[in-house]
Amino acid sequence: MKRVEMEELGIENVRVLRSSGFDGFEIEFSVSGQTFVFMVGNSRNPYPLSVKHQFSKQENCSLCGKIIYPAPIGHQLCMYFQNNRQQLLEYFSRYIPTER
């Protein structure tokens, strides 16, 4: 499988939040005006969980092509990012706070 370069996607509006529901982080970001949420488990040794769409209106995902309904109904997995979770984690590692 071809390695996806996250820098080429134009990722913007990155916001890292400590999850209130599990040990880890929820990373909100956008690509081409579409918002996604990346769930990362374990705050000491992060590992990728899932990437969901978080759209404000019904539209097609520019990356995976699915029709996505507005959040909260439209919290569907983005298969484009889901298949590239490890590369996404590597990209976002600079934003994730390290614990000592």
C-alpha positions, 0 to 999 in steps of 0.5 A, a space after each residue: 500500500 502506498 504511504 500517505 503523506 499527511 503534510 500534503 493533505 493540508 491539515 488545519 485547525 488542530 485541537 488536542 483535547 484530553 478525553 473525558 471518556 478514556 485515557 487518551 486524547 481526541 484530536 480535532 482537525 480539518 481538511 478542505 473545510 471538513 472536520 474530523 476527530 482522531 481518537 488516540 488511546 493511552 496518554 503515556 504511550 499513544 496508539 491510534 484508535 479511530 477517526 470519525 467525520 464530524 460534519 456540520 452539514 450533509 456532504 460527501 467526504 472529500 477523502 473517502 467519498 461517503 455521504 456523511 450526515 451532520 454530527 452527532 448522527 454523522 459520527 461515522 468512521 472515515 475509512 481513508 484516515 482509518 486505513 492510515 491511522 499510524 501515519 496520522 498518529 506520527 503526524 500528530 505526535 508533535 501536538 500530543 503533550 508528553 507525560 513524565 
